[in-house]
Amino acid sequence: MKKELPAVILLIIPFALILIFWNQFPERIPINWSLSKESEFFTGKTVGLFFGPILNLIFYLLFLFLPRIVVRDEIKLLFNKSYFILRYAVTIILFVFFMTIFFVALGAN
């Protein structure tokens, strides 16, 4: 479980930030930007803020439990370390995407 602690923290932080700053977010959240850094697409506050963290949680749980269901023990031993790195990489990338939307929505440049 100690190996999973950093990932679990990265999964909890977005939900905590959403709850803490909920009233400070605008009703429309930018989720797509052009090359000139202007917002092209907006969505509602609930979808714009919760979609990323929920997607991250779903991917994390899939990556965590799928090998236990699908893959045989011999194959697990061969790919254990690279699979662990892949799982963390996906979690970190989705966390960074959320933090980008979070700061832009709060008005940071």
PyRosetta script that sets phi, psi and omega in degrees:
from pyrosetta import init, pose_from_sequence

init()
pose = pose_from_sequence("MKKELPAVILLIIPFALILIFWNQFPERIPINWSLSKESEFFTGKTVGLFFGPILNLIFYLLFLFLPRIVVRDEIKLLFNKSYFILRYAVTIILFVFFMTIFFVALGAN")
pose.set_psi(1, -27.3)
pose.set_omega(1, 180.0)
pose.set_phi(2, -63.2)
pose.set_psi(2, -32.5)
pose.set_omega(2, 178.2)
pose.set_phi(3, -66.9)
pose.set_psi(3, -25.9)
pose.set_omega(3, -177.1)
pose.set_phi(4, -89.4)
pose.set_psi(4, -11.9)
pose.set_omega(4, -175.0)
pose.set_phi(5, -57.7)
pose.set_psi(5, -46.9)
pose.set_omega(5, 178.4)
pose.set_phi(6, -60.1)
pose.set_psi(6, -39.5)
pose.set_omega(6, 178.7)
pose.set_phi(7, -66.7)
pose.set_psi(7, -41.1)
pose.set_omega(7, 178.9)
pose.set_phi(8, -63.4)
pose.set_psi(8, -39.4)
pose.set_omega(8, 177.2)
pose.set_phi(9, -63.0)
pose.set_psi(9, -43.5)
pose.set_omega(9, 177.8)
pose.set_phi(10, -64.4)
pose.set_psi(10, -25.8)
pose.set_omega(10, 177.5)
pose.set_phi(11, -80.0)
pose.set_psi(11, -30.9)
pose.set_omega(11, -177.2)
pose.set_phi(12, -82.7)
pose.set_psi(12, -36.7)
pose.set_omega(12, -175.9)
pose.set_phi(13, -52.8)
pose.set_psi(13, -47.6)
pose.set_omega(13, -179.2)
pose.set_phi(14, -59.7)
pose.set_psi(14, -42.2)
pose.set_omega(14, 179.8)
pose.set_phi(15, -64.6)
pose.set_psi(15, -40.1)
pose.set_omega(15, 178.1)
pose.set_phi(16, -64.6)
pose.set_psi(16, -43.5)
pose.set_omega(16, 179.2)
pose.set_phi(17, -63.6)
pose.set_psi(17, -39.5)
pose.set_omega(17, 178.3)
pose.set_phi(18, -61.9)
pose.set_psi(18, -45.5)
pose.set_omega(18, -179.6)
pose.set_phi(19, -65.1)
pose.set_psi(19, -40.4)
pose.set_omega(19, -177.9)
pose.set_phi(20, -68.5)
pose.set_psi(20, -42.3)
pose.set_omega(20, -173.1)
pose.set_phi(21, -104.5)
pose.set_psi(21, 13.1)
pose.set_omega(21, -173.8)
pose.set_phi(22, -51.0)
pose.set_psi(22, -46.5)
pose.set_omega(22, -176.4)
pose.set_phi(23, -71.7)
pose.set_psi(23, -15.3)
pose.set_omega(23, -179.4)
pose.set_phi(24, -89.6)
pose.set_psi(24, -11.7)
pose.set_omega(24, -179.7)
pose.set_phi(25, -79.7)
pose.set_psi(25, 145.1)
pose.set_omega(25, 174.3)
pose.set_phi(26, -72.4)
pose.set_psi(26, 166.0)
pose.set_omega(26, 179.5)
pose.set_phi(27, -69.8)
pose.set_psi(27, -26.3)
pose.set_omega(27, 177.5)
pose.set_phi(28, -111.9)
pose.set_psi(28, 128.0)
pose.set_omega(28, -177.3)
pose.set_phi(29, -110.2)
pose.set_psi(29, 126.9)
pose.set_omega(29, 176.2)
pose.set_phi(30, -73.2)
pose.set_psi(30, 134.2)
pose.set_omega(30, -179.4)
pose.set_phi(31, -128.1)
pose.set_psi(31, -1.0)
pose.set_omega(31, 179.2)
pose.set_phi(32, -146.7)
pose.set_psi(32, 137.3)
pose.set_omega(32, -177.5)
pose.set_phi(33, -126.9)
pose.set_psi(33, 149.7)
pose.set_omega(33, 175.9)
pose.set_phi(34, -82.7)
pose.set_psi(34, 176.7)
pose.set_omega(34, 178.0)
pose.set_phi(35, -65.5)
pose.set_psi(35, -23.5)
pose.set_omega(35, 177.9)
pose.set_phi(36, -87.7)
pose.set_psi(36, 14.8)
pose.set_omega(36, 174.8)
pose.set_phi(37, 64.9)
pose.set_psi(37, 28.6)
pose.set_omega(37, 175.5)
pose.set_phi(38, -105.1)
pose.set_psi(38, 141.8)
pose.set_omega(38, -179.3)
pose.set_phi(39, -68.1)
pose.set_psi(39, 130.4)
pose.set_omega(39, 179.5)
pose.set_phi(40, -105.8)
pose.set_psi(40, -28.4)
pose.set_omega(40, -174.6)
pose.set_phi(41, -138.4)
pose.set_psi(41, 136.2)
pose.set_omega(41, 179.9)
pose.set_phi(42, -122.9)
pose.set_psi(42, 156.6)
pose.set_omega(42, 174.5)
pose.set_phi(43, -139.9)
pose.set_psi(43, 172.3)
pose.set_omega(43, 179.3)
pose.set_phi(44, -65.9)
pose.set_psi(44, 161.2)
pose.set_omega(44, -175.7)
pose.set_phi(45, -59.8)
pose.set_psi(45, -46.7)
pose.set_omega(45, -176.0)
pose.set_phi(46, -63.9)
pose.set_psi(46, -50.3)
pose.set_omega(46, -179.3)
pose.set_phi(47, -66.3)
pose.set_psi(47, -44.7)
pose.set_omega(47, -177.3)
pose.set_phi(48, -62.0)
pose.set_psi(48, -32.8)
pose.set_omega(48, -177.8)
pose.set_phi(49, -91.9)
pose.set_psi(49, -37.5)
pose.set_omega(49, -174.0)
pose.set_phi(50, -90.8)
pose.set_psi(50, -18.2)
pose.set_omega(50, -177.2)
pose.set_phi(51, -59.7)
pose.set_psi(51, -49.6)
pose.set_omega(51, -178.2)
pose.set_phi(52, -61.8)
pose.set_psi(52, -52.6)
pose.set_omega(52, 179.6)
pose.set_phi(53, -62.5)
pose.set_psi(53, -36.7)
pose.set_omega(53, 178.8)
pose.set_phi(54, -69.1)
pose.set_psi(54, -41.3)
pose.set_omega(54, 176.3)
pose.set_phi(55, -61.0)
pose.set_psi(55, -42.1)
pose.set_omega(55, 178.0)
pose.set_phi(56, -61.4)
pose.set_psi(56, -43.8)
pose.set_omega(56, 178.9)
pose.set_phi(57, -63.0)
pose.set_psi(57, -42.8)
pose.set_omega(57, 179.4)
pose.set_phi(58, -63.4)
pose.set_psi(58, -47.0)
pose.set_omega(58, 178.5)
pose.set_phi(59, -61.6)
pose.set_psi(59, -42.2)
pose.set_omega(59, -179.8)
pose.set_phi(60, -60.4)
pose.set_psi(60, -47.4)
pose.set_omega(60, -179.5)
pose.set_phi(61, -65.6)
pose.set_psi(61, -39.2)
pose.set_omega(61, 176.3)
pose.set_phi(62, -61.5)
pose.set_psi(62, -48.6)
pose.set_omega(62, 179.3)
pose.set_phi(63, -63.3)
pose.set_psi(63, -31.1)
pose.set_omega(63, -178.1)
pose.set_phi(64, -74.9)
pose.set_psi(64, -44.5)
pose.set_omega(64, -171.6)
pose.set_phi(65, -100.4)
pose.set_psi(65, -21.7)
pose.set_omega(65, -178.0)
pose.set_phi(66, -58.6)
pose.set_psi(66, -44.7)
pose.set_omega(66, 178.5)
pose.set_phi(67, -62.4)
pose.set_psi(67, -29.0)
pose.set_omega(67, 179.7)
pose.set_phi(68, -72.0)
pose.set_psi(68, -23.2)
pose.set_omega(68, -178.5)
pose.set_phi(69, -94.0)
pose.set_psi(69, -42.9)
pose.set_omega(69, -168.3)
pose.set_phi(70, -97.1)
pose.set_psi(70, -42.5)
pose.set_omega(70, -168.2)
pose.set_phi(71, -90.7)
pose.set_psi(71, 140.7)
pose.set_omega(71, 176.8)
pose.set_phi(72, -73.2)
pose.set_psi(72, 159.1)
pose.set_omega(72, -176.1)
pose.set_phi(73, -60.8)
pose.set_psi(73, -36.1)
pose.set_omega(73, -178.9)
pose.set_phi(74, -64.8)
pose.set_psi(74, -41.0)
pose.set_omega(74, -179.2)
pose.set_phi(75, -71.4)
pose.set_psi(75, -36.2)
pose.set_omega(75, 178.7)
pose.set_phi(76, -56.8)
pose.set_psi(76, -41.8)
pose.set_omega(76, -178.6)
pose.set_phi(77, -64.4)
pose.set_psi(77, -34.1)
pose.set_omega(77, -178.6)
pose.set_phi(78, -71.0)
pose.set_psi(78, -36.8)
pose.set_omega(78, -172.6)
pose.set_phi(79, -112.1)
pose.set_psi(79, 13.5)
pose.set_omega(79, -174.1)
pose.set_phi(80, -58.2)
pose.set_psi(80, -50.5)
pose.set_omega(80, -175.8)
pose.set_phi(81, -69.6)
pose.set_psi(81, -45.6)
pose.set_omega(81, -179.3)
pose.set_phi(82, -66.3)
pose.set_psi(82, -35.5)
pose.set_omega(82, 177.6)
pose.set_phi(83, -66.5)
pose.set_psi(83, -40.0)
pose.set_omega(83, 176.5)
pose.set_phi(84, -60.7)
pose.set_psi(84, -44.0)
pose.set_omega(84, 178.8)
pose.set_phi(85, -64.2)
pose.set_psi(85, -43.4)
pose.set_omega(85, 178.2)
pose.set_phi(86, -61.0)
pose.set_psi(86, -43.6)
pose.set_omega(86, 179.9)
pose.set_phi(87, -61.3)
pose.set_psi(87, -44.0)
pose.set_omega(87, 178.4)
pose.set_phi(88, -67.9)
pose.set_psi(88, -38.5)
pose.set_omega(88, 179.9)
pose.set_phi(89, -61.7)
pose.set_psi(89, -44.3)
pose.set_omega(89, 178.7)
pose.set_phi(90, -63.4)
pose.set_psi(90, -43.2)
pose.set_omega(90, 179.2)
pose.set_phi(91, -61.3)
pose.set_psi(91, -43.6)
pose.set_omega(91, -178.8)
pose.set_phi(92, -68.6)
pose.set_psi(92, -42.7)
pose.set_omega(92, -179.9)
pose.set_phi(93, -62.7)
pose.set_psi(93, -45.1)
pose.set_omega(93, 178.8)
pose.set_phi(94, -67.2)
pose.set_psi(94, -32.5)
pose.set_omega(94, 175.4)
pose.set_phi(95, -64.5)
pose.set_psi(95, -43.6)
pose.set_omega(95, 178.9)
pose.set_phi(96, -63.6)
pose.set_psi(96, -41.3)
pose.set_omega(96, 176.7)
pose.set_phi(97, -60.0)
pose.set_psi(97, -43.8)
pose.set_omega(97, 178.5)
pose.set_phi(98, -62.1)
pose.set_psi(98, -45.3)
pose.set_omega(98, -178.1)
pose.set_phi(99, -62.6)
pose.set_psi(99, -34.4)
pose.set_omega(99, 176.1)
pose.set_phi(100, -62.3)
pose.set_psi(100, -49.6)
pose.set_omega(100, 179.0)
pose.set_phi(101, -63.3)
pose.set_psi(101, -39.6)
pose.set_omega(101, -179.9)
pose.set_phi(102, -58.4)
pose.set_psi(102, -51.3)
pose.set_omega(102, -176.6)
pose.set_phi(103, -71.5)
pose.set_psi(103, -37.0)
pose.set_omega(103, 176.7)
pose.set_phi(104, -65.0)
pose.set_psi(104, -41.4)
pose.set_omega(104, 179.6)
pose.set_phi(105, -64.9)
pose.set_psi(105, -31.5)
pose.set_omega(105, 178.4)
pose.set_phi(106, -83.8)
pose.set_psi(106, -2.9)
pose.set_omega(106, 175.0)
pose.set_phi(107, 99.3)
pose.set_psi(107, 10.0)
pose.set_omega(107, 177.7)
pose.set_phi(108, -75.3)
pose.set_psi(108, 149.0)
pose.set_omega(108, 178.8)
pose.set_phi(109, -98.8)
pose.dump_pdb("model.pdb")
